[in-house]
């Protein structure tokens, strides 16, 4: 990612919140009409003809006059400019298509490189409700030391409520220079935890593994980032050296990531053939395939749940279609569309939905999800992980 490669992103998706509308565009001062033309807003009109351009320009000038006469507060011109770009993306009506300022894009890229300075908590967002939930707290991190726990709801950052906000922007606010403080509020049931956390350098372990029995290995993948394929291969090699014959892969709460990384990992496990294919609006098809060099010979089980999304569903779908593993858990999230990141000349970027993806059998799971072979709800009342235990039992059969 540091090389500004264009990655297809299959992340679960981000809620944009209420993005700034045309009213925000109008506070650009006397340069509003000039900015309008240069931003290409006419491309969103019916043909962008002169009549439409004049209509938009007149509307902008009218709004500008009211703001000049009546608007009470000072405003930040950079925020206004960013609001124009964000509003243009929001106007497409797609929660997965977003504009990122240079600072936000740098933060986004940093997260995918496996290390950052922040509080050490992994977050997930329900795009239907906008609620942001802690799914994992890294050991020894500021969040762990402050008592933050999985399933806590992130309520406020820097005193501002974050439900419904773009998750990337919330994460960007939590990150910052090492040694600086950030205020965050979490909800646990009816209790609210108001915390001041000191940011530290965090190395993100996207892969964790161990040998569960003499013959069964376990690999958990929290997300598919730039570092994940190397971490997975190292884990697989180590488990093989310990005598592993069968493998459990845990994708629960994995919201997705990078398709090329996901396919690199699947290439270590699948026989030669198609992994996934995409089709854009013009019907152009792109395929990702596995070669015959690597293939996992043992039995596999894959754990999934409702937070397993996007790249996780590509993974689970390929395993299921090839019949090389047993899916265990609950219905997956159901995100079968693809976003690409496009860096812009000023260091900002846009993330745009560009295609649909299909499993090897030709299934598009968007808004449907993948049904496990064995449907099993997690027993939250028990200290034992019943889904993991079921996977062990299946591999022992």
C-alpha positions as CSV (number, residue, x, y, z in Angstrom):
1,X,0.0,0.0,0.0
2,X,2.9,2.4,0.6
3,X,3.7,2.2,-3.1
4,X,0.2,3.7,-3.9
5,X,-0.9,0.5,-5.6
6,X,-4.5,0.4,-6.5
7,X,-6.1,-2.3,-4.4
8,X,-9.5,-3.8,-4.8
9,X,-11.0,-3.6,-1.3
10,X,-13.7,-6.0,0.0
11,X,-14.1,-4.4,3.4
12,X,-17.4,-4.8,5.1
13,X,-18.2,-1.2,4.4
14,X,-18.5,2.1,6.2
15,X,-21.4,4.2,7.1
16,X,-20.9,7.8,5.8
17,X,-23.3,9.4,8.3
18,X,-25.1,12.6,7.3
19,X,-22.6,14.0,4.8
20,X,-22.5,17.7,3.9
21,X,-25.0,18.7,1.3
22,X,-25.3,21.5,-1.2
23,X,-25.7,24.0,1.6
24,X,-22.2,23.2,2.7
25,X,-20.9,23.6,-0.8
26,X,-22.2,27.1,-0.8
27,X,-20.0,28.4,1.9
28,X,-17.0,28.5,-0.3
29,X,-17.2,32.3,-0.5
30,X,-17.1,34.1,-3.7
31,X,-15.2,31.3,-5.4
32,X,-18.2,28.9,-5.1
33,X,-19.1,29.1,-8.8
34,X,-15.5,28.7,-9.8
35,X,-15.1,25.6,-7.6
36,X,-18.3,24.2,-8.9
37,X,-17.1,24.1,-12.5
38,X,-13.7,22.7,-11.6
39,X,-15.1,20.0,-9.4
40,X,-17.1,18.6,-12.3
41,X,-20.5,18.6,-10.6
42,X,-22.0,19.1,-14.0
43,X,-21.0,15.5,-14.7
44,X,-23.8,14.5,-12.3
45,X,-26.4,16.4,-14.2
46,X,-28.3,15.2,-17.2
47,X,-25.6,15.7,-19.8
48,X,-23.9,18.6,-18.1
49,X,-25.3,21.1,-20.7
50,X,-25.1,24.8,-20.4
51,X,-28.6,25.2,-19.1
52,X,-28.0,22.8,-16.3
53,X,-24.7,24.5,-15.4
54,X,-26.4,27.8,-15.3
55,X,-29.1,26.4,-13.1
56,X,-26.6,25.0,-10.6
57,X,-24.5,28.2,-10.6
58,X,-27.6,30.3,-9.9
59,X,-28.6,28.1,-7.0
60,X,-25.1,28.2,-5.6
61,X,-25.0,32.0,-5.8
62,X,-28.4,32.2,-4.1
63,X,-27.3,30.0,-1.2
64,X,-24.1,32.0,-1.0
65,X,-25.9,35.2,-0.6
66,X,-28.0,33.9,2.3
67,X,-24.9,32.6,4.1
68,X,-23.0,35.8,3.5
69,X,-25.9,37.8,5.0
70,X,-27.0,35.5,7.9
71,X,-24.6,32.7,8.8
72,X,-23.5,33.3,12.4
73,X,-20.4,31.3,12.9
74,X,-16.9,31.2,11.6
75,X,-16.0,28.2,9.4
76,X,-12.9,26.3,8.3
77,X,-12.4,26.7,4.5
78,X,-10.5,23.4,4.3
79,X,-13.4,21.6,5.9
80,X,-15.8,23.2,3.5
81,X,-13.7,22.1,0.6
82,X,-13.6,18.6,1.9
83,X,-17.3,18.7,2.4
84,X,-17.8,19.5,-1.3
85,X,-15.9,16.4,-2.3
86,X,-17.5,14.2,0.3
87,X,-20.9,15.5,-0.7
88,X,-20.3,14.6,-4.3
89,X,-19.5,11.0,-3.3
90,X,-22.4,10.9,-0.9
91,X,-24.8,12.0,-3.7
92,X,-24.2,8.6,-5.4
93,X,-26.2,7.0,-2.6
94,X,-23.6,4.3,-2.0
95,X,-22.3,3.9,1.6
96,X,-19.2,2.1,0.3
97,X,-18.1,5.0,-2.0
98,X,-16.2,7.7,-0.1
99,X,-13.8,10.6,-0.4
100,X,-10.8,10.7,1.9
101,X,-8.8,13.8,2.7
102,X,-5.0,13.4,2.4
103,X,-4.8,12.9,6.2
104,X,-7.7,10.4,6.2
105,X,-6.1,8.5,3.3
106,X,-2.8,8.4,5.0
107,X,-4.5,7.0,8.1
108,X,-6.4,4.4,6.0
109,X,-3.1,3.3,4.3
110,X,-1.3,3.1,7.7
111,X,-4.0,0.7,9.0
112,X,-3.4,-1.7,6.1
113,X,0.3,-1.8,6.7
114,X,0.1,-3.7,10.0
115,X,1.3,-0.9,12.4
116,X,0.0,2.5,13.6
117,X,-0.1,4.8,16.6
118,X,-3.4,4.5,18.4
119,X,-5.4,2.9,21.2
120,X,-5.1,-0.8,20.1
121,X,-8.7,-1.8,19.6
122,X,-10.2,-3.3,16.4
123,X,-13.6,-1.9,15.5
124,X,-16.5,-3.1,13.4
125,X,-19.6,-1.2,12.2
126,X,-23.1,-2.3,11.5
127,X,-24.0,-0.4,8.3
128,X,-27.7,-0.7,9.0
129,X,-27.6,1.0,12.5
130,X,-24.2,2.8,12.2
131,X,-23.2,1.4,15.6
132,X,-19.5,0.9,16.1
133,X,-18.5,-2.0,18.2
134,X,-15.2,-3.3,19.6
135,X,-14.5,-6.7,18.3
136,X,-10.9,-7.1,19.6
137,X,-8.6,-5.5,22.1
138,X,-4.9,-6.0,21.5
139,X,-3.0,-7.3,24.5
140,X,-0.9,-4.7,26.3
141,X,-2.5,-1.8,24.4
142,X,-3.8,1.4,25.9
143,X,-7.4,0.2,25.3
144,X,-6.6,-3.1,27.1
145,X,-5.0,-1.3,30.0
146,X,-8.0,1.0,30.3
147,X,-10.4,-1.9,30.6
148,X,-12.0,-1.7,27.1
149,X,-13.6,-5.1,26.2
150,X,-14.9,-6.8,23.1
151,X,-18.6,-5.9,22.5
152,X,-18.2,-2.5,24.0
153,X,-19.9,0.1,21.9
154,X,-17.8,3.1,20.9
155,X,-20.1,6.1,21.7
156,X,-18.0,9.2,21.5
157,X,-14.5,10.3,20.3
158,X,-13.2,13.7,21.2
159,X,-16.6,14.5,22.7
160,X,-18.5,13.9,19.5
161,X,-21.0,11.1,19.0
162,X,-19.7,8.7,16.3
163,X,-22.7,6.4,15.6
164,X,-23.4,6.6,11.9
165,X,-20.1,8.3,11.1
166,X,-17.7,6.8,8.5
167,X,-15.7,4.2,10.4
168,X,-12.5,5.2,8.7
169,X,-12.9,8.8,9.9
170,X,-13.6,7.6,13.5
171,X,-10.5,5.4,13.4
172,X,-8.5,8.3,12.0
173,X,-9.5,10.4,15.0
174,X,-8.5,7.6,17.4
175,X,-5.0,7.4,15.8
176,X,-2.4,10.1,16.2
177,X,1.1,10.9,17.3
178,X,2.5,8.5,19.8
179,X,2.3,9.9,23.3
180,X,-0.7,12.2,22.7
181,X,-4.1,11.7,24.4
182,X,-7.5,11.1,22.9
183,X,-10.8,11.1,24.7
184,X,-13.2,8.2,24.0
185,X,-16.4,7.0,25.5
186,X,-17.6,3.4,25.4
187,X,-21.0,1.9,26.4
188,X,-21.3,-1.4,28.1
189,X,-24.9,-2.2,28.7
190,X,-26.3,0.9,30.5
191,X,-22.8,2.0,31.7
192,X,-20.7,4.6,30.0
193,X,-16.9,4.5,30.3
194,X,-15.4,8.0,29.7
195,X,-11.7,7.4,29.1
196,X,-8.6,9.4,28.2
197,X,-6.2,7.1,26.3
198,X,-2.6,7.8,25.5
199,X,-1.7,6.7,22.0
200,X,1.1,4.2,21.5
201,X,2.7,2.4,18.6
202,X,0.6,-0.7,17.8
203,X,1.7,-3.7,15.8
204,X,-1.4,-5.4,14.5
205,X,-1.3,-9.2,14.6
206,X,-3.7,-10.0,11.8
207,X,-2.9,-13.7,12.2
208,X,-2.8,-15.7,15.4
209,X,-2.3,-19.4,15.5
210,X,-1.6,-22.4,17.7
211,X,-1.8,-26.2,17.7
212,X,-5.0,-27.2,19.4
213,X,-4.4,-30.9,19.4
214,X,-1.5,-33.1,18.2
215,X,-2.9,-33.0,14.7
216,X,-5.3,-30.0,14.5
217,X,-4.0,-26.5,13.9
218,X,-5.9,-23.2,14.4
219,X,-5.3,-20.0,12.5
220,X,-7.4,-16.8,13.2
221,X,-7.4,-14.1,10.6
222,X,-8.7,-10.8,11.9
223,X,-8.5,-8.9,8.6
224,X,-6.8,-9.2,5.2
225,X,-4.1,-6.5,5.1
226,X,-0.8,-6.1,3.4
227,X,1.0,-8.1,6.1
228,X,-1.6,-10.9,6.4
229,X,-0.4,-13.2,3.6
230,X,3.2,-13.4,5.0
231,X,1.9,-13.9,8.5
232,X,-0.5,-16.7,7.3
233,X,2.2,-18.5,5.4
234,X,4.6,-18.3,8.4
235,X,1.8,-19.7,10.7
236,X,1.0,-22.5,8.2
237,X,4.7,-23.5,7.9
238,X,5.2,-23.5,11.7
239,X,2.0,-25.6,12.2
240,X,3.1,-28.0,9.5
241,X,6.5,-28.4,11.2
242,X,4.7,-29.3,14.4
243,X,2.9,-32.2,12.7
244,X,-0.5,-30.5,11.8
245,X,-2.7,-32.6,9.6
246,X,-6.0,-30.8,9.7
247,X,-6.7,-27.0,10.0
248,X,-9.3,-24.7,11.5
249,X,-9.4,-21.2,10.0
250,X,-11.3,-18.6,12.1
251,X,-12.9,-15.7,10.1
252,X,-15.4,-14.7,12.7
253,X,-15.6,-10.9,13.0
254,X,-13.3,-10.5,10.0
255,X,-14.8,-7.6,8.1
256,X,-12.7,-8.1,4.9
257,X,-9.7,-6.4,3.4
258,X,-7.6,-6.8,0.2
259,X,-8.6,-9.2,-2.5
260,X,-5.1,-9.9,-3.7
261,X,-4.0,-10.8,-0.2
262,X,-7.1,-13.0,0.3
263,X,-6.3,-14.8,-3.0
264,X,-2.7,-15.3,-2.1
265,X,-3.8,-17.1,1.1
266,X,-6.3,-19.2,-0.7
267,X,-3.6,-20.1,-3.3
268,X,-1.9,-21.9,-0.4
269,X,-5.0,-24.1,0.3
270,X,-7.0,-24.7,-2.9
271,X,-6.4,-26.9,-5.9
272,X,-5.7,-25.3,-9.2
273,X,-8.6,-23.3,-10.5
274,X,-10.8,-20.2,-10.2
275,X,-10.9,-18.4,-6.8
276,X,-13.2,-15.5,-7.6
277,X,-14.2,-13.4,-10.5
278,X,-15.6,-9.8,-10.8
279,X,-17.7,-8.1,-13.4
280,X,-17.9,-4.3,-13.8
281,X,-20.8,-2.3,-15.2
282,X,-19.7,-3.0,-18.8
283,X,-19.6,-6.7,-18.2
284,X,-15.8,-6.9,-18.2
285,X,-14.6,-10.0,-16.2
286,X,-11.5,-10.3,-14.2
287,X,-10.4,-13.6,-12.6
288,X,-8.2,-14.6,-9.7
289,X,-6.9,-18.2,-9.8
290,X,-4.9,-20.6,-7.8
291,X,-2.1,-22.6,-9.2
292,X,-1.1,-26.2,-8.7
293,X,2.0,-25.4,-6.7
294,X,0.3,-25.4,-3.2
295,X,-2.6,-27.4,-1.9
296,X,-3.6,-28.2,1.7
297,X,-4.0,-32.0,1.8
298,X,-5.8,-32.3,5.1
299,X,-9.3,-31.5,6.2
300,X,-10.4,-27.9,6.9
301,X,-13.1,-26.2,8.9
302,X,-13.8,-22.5,8.6
303,X,-15.6,-20.5,11.3
304,X,-17.8,-17.6,10.2
305,X,-20.5,-15.3,11.7
306,X,-22.6,-12.3,10.7
307,X,-19.5,-10.0,10.9
308,X,-17.6,-12.2,8.4
309,X,-17.8,-10.0,5.3
310,X,-16.4,-9.2,1.9
311,X,-13.0,-10.8,1.6
312,X,-14.0,-13.2,4.3
313,X,-16.9,-14.3,2.1
314,X,-14.7,-14.7,-0.9
315,X,-12.6,-17.0,1.3
316,X,-15.5,-18.9,2.7
317,X,-17.3,-19.1,-0.7
318,X,-14.2,-20.6,-2.4
319,X,-13.7,-23.2,0.4
320,X,-17.4,-24.1,0.2
321,X,-17.6,-24.3,-3.6
322,X,-14.5,-26.5,-3.9
323,X,-15.8,-28.7,-1.1
324,X,-12.4,-28.7,0.7
325,X,-13.7,-27.6,4.0
326,X,-16.7,-27.3,6.3
327,X,-18.2,-23.9,7.1
328,X,-19.4,-23.6,10.7
329,X,-21.2,-20.8,12.5
330,X,-23.9,-18.4,11.3
331,X,-24.9,-16.6,8.1
332,X,-22.2,-14.3,6.8
333,X,-22.7,-10.5,6.3
334,X,-23.5,-10.5,2.5
335,X,-21.3,-8.0,0.7
336,X,-20.7,-9.0,-2.8
337,X,-19.5,-5.8,-4.4
338,X,-16.0,-4.5,-4.9
339,X,-14.4,-1.1,-4.2
340,X,-11.2,0.3,-5.6
341,X,-9.0,3.0,-4.1
342,X,-7.9,5.7,-6.5
343,X,-5.3,8.1,-5.1
344,X,-5.7,11.7,-6.3
345,X,-3.0,14.2,-7.3
346,X,-3.1,16.2,-4.0
347,X,-2.7,13.1,-1.7
348,X,-6.4,12.5,-1.2
349,X,-8.3,9.5,-2.5
350,X,-11.6,8.1,-3.4
351,X,-13.0,4.7,-2.7
352,X,-15.5,3.7,-5.4
353,X,-17.7,0.6,-6.0
354,X,-16.5,-0.8,-9.3
355,X,-17.8,-4.3,-9.7
356,X,-19.7,-7.3,-8.3
357,X,-17.8,-10.4,-7.3
358,X,-18.8,-14.1,-7.8
359,X,-17.7,-17.3,-6.1
360,X,-16.2,-20.1,-8.2
361,X,-19.7,-21.5,-8.7
362,X,-21.0,-18.2,-10.0
363,X,-22.8,-17.0,-6.9
364,X,-23.1,-13.4,-6.0
365,X,-23.8,-13.2,-2.3
366,X,-24.5,-9.4,-2.0
367,X,-27.2,-8.8,0.6
368,X,-27.6,-12.6,1.0
369,X,-24.5,-13.9,2.6
370,X,-23.2,-17.5,2.8
371,X,-25.0,-20.2,4.7
372,X,-22.6,-22.4,6.7
373,X,-22.6,-26.2,6.2
374,X,-23.3,-26.4,10.0
375,X,-25.4,-23.6,11.4
376,X,-24.4,-23.0,15.0
377,X,-25.1,-20.0,17.1
378,X,-22.3,-19.1,19.6
379,X,-23.2,-19.9,23.2
380,X,-22.4,-16.6,24.9
381,X,-23.3,-18.1,28.3
382,X,-20.6,-20.7,28.2
383,X,-16.9,-20.2,28.8
384,X,-16.2,-22.8,26.1
385,X,-16.2,-21.7,22.5
386,X,-18.9,-24.1,21.2
387,X,-18.3,-23.2,17.6
388,X,-14.6,-23.9,17.8
389,X,-15.3,-27.2,19.7
390,X,-17.7,-28.2,16.9
391,X,-14.9,-27.6,14.3
392,X,-12.6,-29.8,16.4
393,X,-15.2,-32.5,16.5
394,X,-15.8,-32.3,12.7
395,X,-12.1,-32.6,12.0
396,X,-11.8,-35.6,14.3
397,X,-14.5,-37.6,12.5
